[in-house]
Amino acid sequence: MNNIERLGQLVDEVRDNLHVNILPFWMHQMIDETQGGFYGQIDGEGHLHADAPKGAILNARILWTFSSAYRLSGQTSYLDVATRAKEYILQHFMDTVYGGVYWSLHADGSCLDSKKQIYALAFVIYGLSEYVRATQDTEALDCAISIFKAIEAHSFDYKKNGYGEALTREWGSISDMRLSDKDENENKTMNTHLHILEAYTNLYRVYKDKTVEDQLRNLIQLFVSKILNNVTFHLELFFDDDWNSKYAIDSYGHDIESAWLLHEAAVVLDDKTLLSTVESVIPQIVQSACEGYMEDGSMIYEKHHGNENTLDTERHWWVQAETVVGLLDHYQLTGDQTSLDKALSTWEYIKNHLVDEENGEWYWGILPDGQVNKKDDKAGFWKCPYHNGRMCMEIIERFEK
């Protein structure tokens, strides 16, 4: 089978996975008809928790996924879900007093945590701008622009560059800035910058504003000059205000995800000089990311350097999805056959280990002992249709004939 045939088969398989396995799960099991919006959690054993909190990230990612699915397929049932997500975000997550977006809500839609986590604000921009791409909706665009302006007004560091991690509801300083318990309590992080980059890229597609253009360019330059370690070509993860990092951690999933998101951002920005710079480092980022690539086609999570180097070898669902896209992007950029082979092997791993053929969606991950991780959610605060749904749609857009 030649490469065209192999890629054609891949398109067919991911299209089926998207429309039969992933999206129906969210449409049929996660819509909260009683309290509005979407349920906050289905655990790893498949049990619904109807009173679980509702997170901004989950709702924004649902909005992005179903907006993109509608944009690609034209299926009105996807538009219905996207519109439900958009309206719920605007009615419940938006802070109409101070601007921005609440971090989380109670199941009934009332505010639970009002902090302004910039990562979450970025994802709402990402989701709303995709809805605009699909529908040209002016309300969604106006809301996305307002959140962009709030980030620039309150989070951007005009003296030392970059974006602060979190603030109070009123945009004051906050002692615990961490995105999650596993993160370090630093004011600037790779992860938040990566998803601001992603959000601003999508916003610039629908809103050719000079400030968005300038800040997108600045973000790309920040990644190349500050966040990317130009010795190891891994991303540094946590920084102080002066861009010093004291943490030696290689996050293979973020490395491979950043490779293609940086490339996408530079292409959308259409700055030829900056695009050339980005394309020159992508092969090195991909090579470093693949230090975590295993013989079975999977990508492990991360490596902590120190007195005793430790590996987290769980195969997280999102890392596998981003590995497929990152390797395929590298294949398209360079023609590297090995990257294509690896991407296809990772898809085989996903099919054989992560896809829940019986109940829909993908499992959270595969544990180091080879067992399915059912302790973590099937759907929840962090387990969303975005990484795997986006993988499918990226492949369809890139390779469908």
C-alpha positions as CSV (number, residue, x, y, z in Angstrom):
1,M,0.0,0.0,0.0
2,N,1.5,3.4,-1.0
3,N,1.3,6.5,1.1
4,I,-1.7,7.9,-0.7
5,E,-3.6,4.7,0.0
6,R,-2.4,4.6,3.6
7,L,-3.5,8.2,4.3
8,G,-6.8,7.5,2.6
9,Q,-7.4,4.6,4.9
10,L,-6.5,6.8,7.8
11,V,-9.0,9.5,6.8
12,D,-11.8,6.9,6.5
13,E,-11.0,5.4,9.9
14,V,-10.8,8.7,11.8
15,R,-13.9,10.0,10.1
16,D,-15.7,7.0,11.4
17,N,-14.2,7.4,14.8
18,L,-15.3,11.0,15.0
19,H,-18.9,10.6,13.8
20,V,-19.7,7.2,15.3
21,N,-17.5,7.0,18.5
22,I,-16.6,10.5,19.8
23,L,-19.3,13.0,18.9
24,P,-22.3,10.8,19.7
25,F,-21.0,10.1,23.2
26,W,-21.1,13.9,24.0
27,M,-24.4,14.4,22.2
28,H,-26.3,11.5,23.8
29,Q,-24.7,11.2,27.3
30,M,-23.4,14.6,28.3
31,I,-26.3,17.0,27.6
32,D,-27.9,18.2,30.8
33,E,-31.6,18.6,30.1
34,T,-32.4,19.2,33.7
35,Q,-30.1,22.0,34.8
36,G,-28.9,23.2,31.4
37,G,-25.7,23.0,29.4
38,F,-23.6,19.8,29.8
39,Y,-23.0,17.5,32.7
40,G,-19.7,18.0,34.5
41,Q,-18.6,14.4,34.8
42,I,-18.8,10.8,33.6
43,D,-16.2,8.8,35.6
44,G,-13.9,6.2,34.2
45,E,-16.3,3.4,35.0
46,G,-19.0,5.1,33.0
47,H,-21.1,6.5,35.8
48,L,-22.8,9.9,35.4
49,H,-22.3,12.5,38.2
50,A,-25.1,14.8,37.4
51,D,-24.2,17.2,40.3
52,A,-20.5,17.5,39.4
53,P,-19.2,21.1,38.9
54,K,-19.1,22.4,35.3
55,G,-15.7,23.7,34.2
56,A,-15.0,26.5,31.7
57,I,-12.4,24.4,29.9
58,L,-14.8,21.5,29.3
59,N,-17.5,23.8,28.0
60,A,-15.2,25.8,25.8
61,R,-13.7,22.6,24.3
62,I,-17.2,21.3,23.6
63,L,-18.0,24.6,21.8
64,W,-14.8,24.3,19.7
65,T,-15.2,20.7,18.8
66,F,-18.9,20.9,17.7
67,S,-18.3,24.2,15.9
68,S,-15.5,22.7,14.0
69,A,-17.4,19.5,13.3
70,Y,-20.3,21.5,11.9
71,R,-17.9,23.7,9.8
72,L,-16.4,20.5,8.2
73,S,-19.5,18.4,7.8
74,G,-22.5,20.8,7.7
75,Q,-24.5,18.5,10.0
76,T,-27.0,20.6,11.8
77,S,-27.1,18.3,14.8
78,Y,-23.5,19.4,15.5
79,L,-24.5,23.1,15.1
80,D,-27.3,22.5,17.7
81,V,-24.7,21.3,20.3
82,A,-22.3,24.1,19.4
83,T,-25.0,26.7,19.9
84,R,-26.0,25.2,23.2
85,A,-22.4,25.4,24.4
86,K,-22.1,29.0,23.1
87,E,-25.3,30.2,24.8
88,Y,-24.5,28.4,28.1
89,I,-21.0,30.0,28.2
90,L,-22.4,33.5,27.5
91,Q,-25.2,33.1,30.0
92,H,-23.4,31.5,32.9
93,F,-19.6,31.6,32.6
94,M,-19.1,35.2,31.4
95,D,-18.5,37.7,34.2
96,T,-20.8,40.5,33.3
97,V,-19.4,42.7,36.1
98,Y,-15.6,42.5,35.8
99,G,-15.3,40.8,32.4
100,G,-13.6,37.5,31.6
101,V,-14.8,34.0,32.4
102,Y,-15.4,32.2,35.7
103,W,-13.3,29.1,36.3
104,S,-16.2,26.8,37.3
105,L,-19.9,26.6,38.1
106,H,-22.1,24.5,40.3
107,A,-24.2,22.0,38.4
108,D,-27.1,24.4,38.5
109,G,-25.1,27.1,36.7
110,S,-24.3,29.4,39.6
111,C,-20.7,30.5,40.1
112,L,-18.5,28.1,42.1
113,D,-15.0,29.6,41.5
114,S,-14.8,33.1,40.1
115,K,-11.0,33.3,39.6
116,K,-9.7,34.3,36.2
117,Q,-7.4,31.5,35.0
118,I,-6.0,32.8,31.8
119,Y,-5.8,29.3,30.3
120,A,-9.6,29.1,30.6
121,L,-10.1,32.5,29.0
122,A,-8.0,31.5,26.1
123,F,-10.0,28.4,25.5
124,V,-13.3,30.4,25.5
125,I,-11.7,32.6,22.8
126,Y,-10.7,29.4,20.9
127,G,-14.2,28.0,21.1
128,L,-16.0,31.2,20.2
129,S,-13.8,32.0,17.3
130,E,-14.4,28.5,15.9
131,Y,-18.1,29.2,16.2
132,V,-17.6,32.4,14.2
133,R,-15.6,30.4,11.6
134,A,-18.6,28.1,11.3
135,T,-21.5,30.5,11.5
136,Q,-20.2,34.1,11.2
137,D,-22.0,34.9,14.4
138,T,-21.4,38.4,15.5
139,E,-22.4,37.9,19.2
140,A,-19.7,35.2,19.5
141,L,-17.1,37.4,17.8
142,D,-17.9,40.4,20.1
143,C,-17.5,38.2,23.1
144,A,-14.2,36.7,21.9
145,I,-12.9,40.2,21.3
146,S,-13.9,41.3,24.8
147,I,-12.0,38.4,26.4
148,F,-9.0,39.1,24.2
149,K,-9.0,42.7,25.5
150,A,-9.3,41.5,29.1
151,I,-6.3,39.2,28.8
152,E,-4.3,42.0,27.2
153,A,-5.4,44.5,29.9
154,H,-4.9,42.4,32.9
155,S,-2.6,39.4,32.2
156,F,0.0,40.7,29.7
157,D,3.3,41.7,31.2
158,Y,4.2,45.0,29.4
159,K,7.6,45.2,31.1
160,K,9.0,41.7,30.9
161,N,6.7,40.1,28.2
162,G,4.4,37.2,28.4
163,Y,1.2,36.4,30.3
164,G,0.5,35.9,33.9
165,E,-1.2,32.7,34.9
166,A,-4.2,33.6,37.1
167,L,-5.9,36.5,38.9
168,T,-8.8,37.0,41.2
169,R,-12.3,37.8,39.9
170,E,-11.5,41.5,40.2
171,W,-8.2,41.0,38.3
172,G,-6.1,41.3,41.5
173,S,-3.1,39.1,42.4
174,I,-3.8,35.6,43.6
175,S,-1.6,33.4,45.8
176,D,-2.3,30.0,44.1
177,M,-1.8,30.5,40.4
178,R,-1.6,26.8,39.5
179,L,-3.7,25.4,36.7
180,S,-3.9,22.0,38.5
181,D,-2.4,20.2,41.5
182,K,0.4,18.8,39.3
183,D,1.7,22.2,38.2
184,E,4.3,24.4,39.9
185,N,3.0,27.7,41.4
186,E,4.8,30.0,38.9
187,N,3.4,33.1,37.3
188,K,4.3,32.2,33.7
189,T,3.9,28.7,32.2
190,M,4.4,27.1,28.8
191,N,1.0,25.5,28.9
192,T,-1.0,28.7,29.2
193,H,1.1,30.5,26.6
194,L,0.6,27.6,24.2
195,H,-3.2,27.9,24.5
196,I,-3.2,31.6,24.2
197,L,-1.2,31.1,21.0
198,E,-3.8,28.6,19.8
199,A,-6.6,31.0,20.7
200,Y,-5.1,34.1,19.1
201,T,-4.4,32.1,16.0
202,N,-8.0,31.2,15.6
203,L,-9.2,34.7,16.6
204,Y,-6.9,36.2,13.9
205,R,-8.6,33.9,11.3
206,V,-11.9,35.8,11.8
207,Y,-10.7,39.1,13.2
208,K,-7.8,40.7,11.2
209,D,-7.0,43.2,14.0
210,K,-3.6,44.8,14.2
211,T,-3.3,44.2,18.0
212,V,-4.2,40.5,17.6
213,E,-1.7,40.2,14.8
214,D,1.1,41.9,16.9
215,Q,0.4,39.8,20.0
216,L,0.3,36.6,17.9
217,R,3.6,37.4,16.4
218,N,5.0,38.2,19.8
219,L,3.8,34.8,21.2
220,I,5.5,32.9,18.4
221,Q,8.7,34.8,19.0
222,L,8.4,34.1,22.8
223,F,8.2,30.4,22.1
224,V,11.3,30.4,19.9
225,S,13.3,32.7,22.1
226,K,12.2,32.0,25.7
227,I,10.0,28.9,26.1
228,L,11.9,26.5,23.7
229,N,15.2,25.3,25.2
230,N,17.6,25.9,22.3
231,V,20.0,23.2,23.5
232,T,17.6,20.3,24.1
233,F,14.7,21.5,21.9
234,H,12.2,20.6,24.6
235,L,9.9,23.2,26.0
236,E,10.6,24.6,29.4
237,L,7.4,24.4,31.5
238,F,7.5,26.9,34.4
239,F,9.0,30.4,34.6
240,D,9.4,33.3,37.0
241,D,8.5,36.8,35.8
242,D,12.0,37.1,34.4
243,W,11.7,33.9,32.3
244,N,14.0,31.9,34.5
245,S,13.2,28.2,34.8
246,K,14.5,25.9,37.5
247,Y,12.5,22.8,36.6
248,A,14.0,20.1,34.4
249,I,11.0,18.3,32.9
250,D,10.5,17.0,29.4
251,S,6.8,16.9,28.5
252,Y,6.7,14.9,25.3
253,G,3.0,15.5,24.6
254,H,3.4,19.3,24.9
255,D,6.5,19.2,22.8
256,I,4.8,17.5,19.9
257,E,1.6,19.5,20.2
258,S,3.6,22.8,20.2
259,A,5.5,21.8,17.1
260,W,2.3,21.8,15.0
261,L,0.5,24.6,16.8
262,L,3.5,26.9,16.3
263,H,3.6,25.9,12.6
264,E,-0.1,26.6,12.3
265,A,0.2,30.0,14.0
266,A,3.0,31.1,11.7
267,V,1.1,30.0,8.6
268,V,-2.0,31.9,9.7
269,L,0.0,35.0,10.6
270,D,1.6,34.8,7.1
271,D,4.9,36.4,8.1
272,K,7.4,34.7,5.7
273,T,10.4,35.5,7.8
274,L,8.9,34.2,11.0
275,L,7.5,31.2,9.2
276,S,10.9,30.3,8.0
277,T,12.3,30.6,11.5
278,V,9.5,28.3,12.9
279,E,9.9,25.8,10.2
280,S,13.6,25.6,10.8
281,V,13.1,24.5,14.5
282,I,10.1,22.2,14.0
283,P,12.2,19.1,13.0
284,Q,14.3,19.5,16.1
285,I,11.3,19.8,18.4
286,V,9.8,16.7,16.8
287,Q,13.0,14.8,17.2
288,S,13.2,15.7,20.9
289,A,9.6,14.9,21.5
290,C,10.2,11.5,20.0
291,E,12.5,10.6,22.8
292,G,9.2,9.6,24.5
293,Y,8.1,7.5,21.5
294,M,7.9,3.8,22.2
295,E,8.2,0.7,20.0
296,D,4.5,-0.1,20.3
297,G,3.6,3.3,18.7
298,S,2.7,5.1,21.9
299,M,4.1,8.2,23.4
300,I,4.8,8.3,27.1
301,Y,3.9,11.3,29.3
302,E,7.0,13.0,30.6
303,K,10.5,12.7,32.1
304,H,11.7,14.5,35.3
305,H,15.4,15.1,35.4
306,G,17.3,15.2,38.7
307,N,19.4,13.0,41.0
308,E,17.2,10.1,39.9
309,N,15.7,10.6,36.4
310,T,12.1,9.4,36.6
311,L,9.7,8.6,33.8
312,D,5.9,8.9,33.8
313,T,5.1,6.2,31.3
314,E,1.3,6.4,31.3
315,R,-0.1,6.7,27.8
316,H,-2.5,9.6,28.1
317,W,-5.2,9.9,25.4
318,W,-4.4,13.5,24.6
319,V,-0.7,12.8,24.2
320,Q,-1.4,10.0,21.6
321,A,-3.8,12.3,19.7
322,E,-1.3,15.2,19.5
323,T,1.5,12.8,18.5
324,V,-0.5,11.8,15.5
325,V,-1.1,15.4,14.4
326,G,2.4,16.6,15.2
327,L,4.1,13.7,13.3
328,L,1.7,14.2,10.3
329,D,2.4,17.9,10.2
330,H,6.2,17.1,10.2
331,Y,5.7,14.6,7.4
332,Q,3.9,17.3,5.3
333,L,6.6,19.9,6.0
334,T,9.6,17.7,5.4
335,G,8.4,14.6,3.6
336,D,10.0,12.5,6.4
337,Q,8.7,8.9,5.9
338,T,9.6,7.9,9.4
339,S,7.2,10.5,10.8
340,L,4.4,9.2,8.7
341,D,5.1,5.6,9.8
342,K,5.2,6.6,13.4
343,A,1.9,8.6,13.1
344,L,0.2,5.6,11.6
345,S,1.6,3.3,14.3
346,T,0.3,5.7,17.0
347,W,-3.2,5.6,15.4
348,E,-3.0,1.8,15.5
349,Y,-2.1,2.0,19.2
350,I,-5.1,4.3,19.8
351,K,-7.5,2.0,18.0
352,N,-6.2,-1.1,19.9
353,H,-6.0,0.4,23.4
354,L,-7.8,3.7,23.9
355,V,-11.0,3.7,21.9
356,D,-14.0,2.4,23.8
357,E,-15.9,0.7,21.1
358,E,-18.7,-0.4,23.3
359,N,-19.6,2.8,25.2
360,G,-18.1,5.5,23.0
361,E,-15.2,8.0,23.5
362,W,-11.6,7.1,24.5
363,Y,-10.3,6.0,27.8
364,W,-8.2,8.5,29.8
365,G,-5.0,6.4,29.3
366,I,-3.2,3.2,29.6
367,L,-1.3,2.7,32.8
368,P,2.4,1.5,33.0
369,D,1.2,-2.0,33.7
370,G,-0.8,-2.1,30.5
371,Q,-4.2,-1.8,32.2
372,V,-6.9,0.8,31.1
373,N,-6.9,3.8,33.5
374,K,-10.5,3.9,34.8
375,K,-9.7,5.9,37.9
376,D,-9.7,9.1,35.8
377,D,-12.7,10.5,33.9
378,K,-14.2,9.4,30.6
379,A,-15.6,12.9,30.5
380,G,-15.0,15.7,32.9
381,F,-13.2,18.9,33.9
382,W,-10.1,17.9,31.8
383,K,-11.4,15.0,29.7
384,C,-13.0,16.7,26.7
385,P,-13.7,15.9,23.0
386,Y,-11.1,18.4,21.9
387,H,-7.8,16.6,21.6
388,N,-9.1,13.4,19.9
389,G,-11.9,15.2,18.0
390,R,-9.3,17.7,16.7
391,M,-7.0,15.0,15.7
392,C,-9.7,13.4,13.6
393,M,-10.6,16.8,12.0
394,E,-7.0,17.8,11.3
395,I,-6.5,14.6,9.4
396,I,-9.7,15.0,7.5
397,E,-8.8,18.6,6.5
398,R,-5.3,17.8,5.6
399,F,-5.7,14.6,3.6
400,E,-9.3,14.1,2.5
401,K,-9.5,14.1,-1.3
